């Protein structure tokens, strides 16, 4: 269980460092490249855990998958809130 929790937290921390909703010190191009690199590295870890087959490896990638999905959900929520705010502003100015 602790392997799952640690890997979920680690993935969430890594993606928070990258900037879940694009931090201010990276351009959009670099941020996209960094997210793509992290995603491809994670795909490699998934394949490696599958090939390895040990319970600890599988538990670690399941935890990391949870962290990844949670980070993407936060990213999507950010865009939803941004769009909602934009719509509210446009309706109040009409």
For each residue, the residues with C-beta under 8 A, 3 or more apart:
1: 4 5
2: 5 6
3: 6 7 56 59 60 63
4: 1 7 8 59 60 62 63 66
5: 1 2 8 9 63
6: 2 3 9 10 63
7: 3 4 10 11 59 60 61 62 63 64 67
8: 4 5 11 12 63 64 66 67 70
9: 5 6 12 13 67
10: 6 7 13 14 64 67
11: 7 8 14 15 42 63 64 65 66 67 68 71
12: 8 9 15 16 67 70 71
13: 9 10 16 17
14: 10 11 17 18 38
15: 11 12 18 20 38 67 68 71
16: 12 13 19 20 71
17: 13 14
18: 14 15 23 31 34 35 38
19: 16 22 23 26 31
20: 15 16 71 74 75 78
21: 74 75 78 79
22: 19 26 28 31
23: 18 19 26 31
24:
25:
26: 19 22 23 30 31 34
27: 30 31
28: 22 31 32
29: 32 33
30: 26 27 33 34
31: 18 19 22 23 26 27 28 34 35
32: 28 29 35 36
33: 29 30 36 37
34: 18 26 30 31 37 38
35: 18 31 32 38 39
36: 32 33 39 40
37: 33 34 40 41
38: 14 15 18 34 35 41 42
39: 35 36 42 43
40: 36 37 43 44
41: 37 38 44 45
42: 11 38 39 45 46 64 68
43: 39 40 46 47
44: 40 41 47 48
45: 41 42 48 49 61 64
46: 42 43 49 50 61 65
47: 43 44 50 51
48: 44 45 51 52 57
49: 45 46 52 53 57 58 60 61
50: 46 47 53 58
51: 47 48
52: 48 49 57
53: 49 50 57 58
54: 57 58
55: 58 59
56: 3 59 60
57: 48 49 52 53 54 60 61
58: 49 50 53 54 55 61 62
59: 3 4 7 55 56 62 63
60: 3 4 7 49 56 57 63 64
61: 7 45 46 49 57 58 64 65
62: 4 7 58 59 65 66
63: 3 4 5 6 7 8 11 59 60 66 67
64: 7 8 10 11 42 45 60 61 67 68
65: 11 46 61 62 68 69
66: 4 8 11 62 63 69 70
67: 7 8 9 10 11 12 15 63 64 70 71
68: 11 15 42 64 65 71 72
69: 65 66 72 73
70: 8 12 66 67 73 74
71: 11 12 15 16 20 67 68 74 75
72: 68 69 75 76
73: 69 70 76 77
74: 20 21 70 71 77 78
75: 20 21 71 72 78 79
76: 72 73 79 80
77: 73 74 80 81
78: 20 21 74 75 81 82
79: 21 75 76 82 83
80: 76 77 83 84
81: 77 78 84 85
82: 78 79 85 86
83: 79 80 86 87
84: 80 81 87 88
85: 81 82 88 89
86: 82 83 89 90
87: 83 84 90 91
88: 84 85 91 92
89: 85 86 92 93
90: 86 87 93 94
91: 87 88 94
92: 88 89
93: 89 90
94: 90 91
